[in-house]
Amino acid sequence: MHRRVLGYHRLLDGPVENHDVMNVNAQTVEIGSLVSRTAGVKGGRPCIAGTGVTIKRIAGWHRLGMSPEEIAAQYGHLSLAQVHAALAYYHANREEIDTDLREEAAEYDRLSREAQAGRPS
């Protein structure tokens, strides 16, 4: 299947000329196929399909100020579409993911306190 796609830089820079249009092979991806839950994988939490990267982890990076492009670069094996799908899932299910993030932070704090208490002065 061929689609006509406008050069991205031309959309930003000004009017589009006929020579700015190109044919590319396009593959349609169903957005819902980019996020999955599997019992026994990451505690059944939502992940980017086919990876062990949780939506919680992507949301955490995003909340720390990383852009989708920076997150994709951080992981290397993730596409920008996968990161955007994860962020869309996060925004659609914010309470669930924010609860997971709070629980993770509380567990980290608890373990840090225990480790500090076990260290000699």
N, C-alpha and C positions, 0 to 999 in steps of 0.2 A: 504494500500500500504506500502510495506517495502522497505527501502533503506539501503544500506550499507554506513555507515558513519565512517570516520577515527576519532580516538580520537584526539582532537585539540592539547592537550599537546604533543602528539607524533609527530605531524607535526613540532612542534617547537624544540623538543629535539633531534630528530635523526631519524634513519630508522624505518619504520613501520613494525611490526611483524604481523603475522596472528592473534595473540590474541588481537591485538589492534583494530580490526574491529568489529563493533557491528551492530545489526539490530535495527532500530528505526522506529516508525510510523511517516510518514512525511505527512504534509498537504501542498499543494501548495497554495501560496498566490500570487495573481496578484498584482504586485507593484502598478499599477495605482489605485487599490482599496483602497490604504492607505491614499490618499489625496483627499479631496472633497471641493466643493464650494456649499453653500446653501444660496439662497436669504434670507435675514433676520437673518442670523447667522453670527455674527462678521462682519457685513457690507458686506457680500458676499465675504470676503477674504478667500483664501485657508486655510483649516484647516486639521489637522489629522482627518481622517474620524471617525465619531462616537464620537468625542470629541469636545470641544470648544477651543482646543489649536491651535492657528494659526501657520502657517509656519513662519510668521514674528517673533513670540516669540521664536521659536526654533532657527531661524537664529540669533536673537539677543543674545541669550545665547552663541551660537557657536562663534559669533564674539567677545564675551568677553573672549574667551579662554576655554570655557567648552568643554570637550570631549563628544561624543555621549553617552558614558556610564554614565557620570555625569549628563547629561541632563535627561536621562531616570530615573536615581535615584532621581533627583529633583522632577519629576512629579509622580513617583511611579506607576501610572496606565498606563504609556506608555511603550511599548516594545522597545527594541533596534531597531528592524526592522522598527517601526513607526518613530523613530527619524531619522534613516538613510534615509527613504523615504522622510521625511520633508527636510532633508539637500540636497538630490538629487533634489527635486523640487526647492529649493532655488538656487542651482547652475545652474539649467537649466533656471531659470527665475529671475536671480539676479537683473536686472534693476527694475523690478516690486517690488520685496521685499525690495530692498535697498531704493527705493522711499518711500515705506510705513514706513520704519524705520526712514528716514529723516523727514518725515511729523510728525511722532509721537514725535520725539525729539524736533522739532520746537514747537509743541503744548505744550509739557511739559515746555519748556523754557518760552513761552508766559504766561502760567498759573502761573509759579513761579514768574515772574516779576509782574503780577497783584496781587498776594498774598503779595509780598514784599511791593508793593506800598500801599496796604490797611492796613498795620500794622503800629501802632503808634511807634514812635522812642523811 
